[in-house]
Amino acid sequence: MSSLYRAVMDSSVNPLRTLPAAQRFQLMLFLSVMWTNIFCLSAGAWIWYGELIAFHVLVSAGIVITGLVFHQASRTSAYLTYRHFPLKDGTARYDDVWGG
């Protein structure tokens, strides 16, 4: 069960791991706000529409959006090269001063 949790919630394990830290944080924040809204709307919509329709539609929409974000992140990670990840000491990885 913990491996399933880490596959989605741990940004060092899920498909977002290859993105830079700032973009990874932004996507994880977006997904957390989205899931919070889904569960709040599901609890509120239960009163008006019944649990089966509202909850299942919102959760399935959340799963689809999360899957699309993870899929897009795994596709774009193939285009990242060593130039996207600077060294820890701040030095350049290449001596191309013109950025070409």
N, C-alpha and C positions, 0 to 999 in steps of 0.2 A: 504494500500500500504506500509506503514511503517513496518508492521509486516512481509511482504514478504521480504523487504529489510533486516531487522534484521535477518531473518532466514538464509540468505546466508552470509551477510557481517559482522555481529557482532559475533565475536568468543566466546563471553560469552553466546550466544543463540544457535548457530548452532551445529551440531553433534560433532564438534571439542572441545567443551567446557570441556569435561572430560579429555582431554590430558594435560600433563604438559605444562606450558607456553612457554617453548622454542620450543617444537615440534609443538605446535599450531601456533606459529609465523612462523616457517619454512614452514608449510603447507599453511598458508594463503599467505605468500610471493610467494611460488611456484604458487599458483592459480592466484595471481594477475599478475605475469609475464606472465603466460600462456594466460590469458584473454587479456592482453595488446598486446601480439603477435598476437592473433586471430584477433583483430580489426584492427591492422596495416596491417596484411597480407590481410585481407578482403578488405581494402581500396585500397591496391596496386594491388591485383588480379582483381579488378573490371575492370581495363583497359584491361587486356588480355583475361579474360575468361567470363566476364559478371557477373552481380551481383547475379543471381540466383544460379549458381553452386558453386562458390567459397565461398560466404558468408554463405550459408546454410550448406555446408559441414563443414566449420570451426566452425561455431557456434554449430552445432549438436555434433561435436567431443569434443568441450569444455564442453558442457553440460554432455556428457557421462563421461568424465574424472572427472569433479567436482562431479558428482553423485557417481562415484567409490571411490573417496577420502573420501567423507562424509560417505558412506556406510562402508568402511573399518574402519574409525574412530569410528563409532558407534558400530561396532563389537568388536573392541579391547577394548573399554571402559568397556565392561562387565568383562574383566579380570583384571582390575585395582582394587587394594584393598587399604585399608587405608595406607599401607606401601609406596605407590607411592606418597603420598601427605604429606610432612613433616609439622610439626607444625610451626606457624609463629615465635615462639621464638627460634627455632633451636634445641629444645630438641627432643629426640627420642620418637617414639610412642610405642615402645615395648622394652623389656629388653633382647632381644636375641642378645648377643654380638657377636655371631659367624655368624650371617646372614643366618641361616638355616631355 
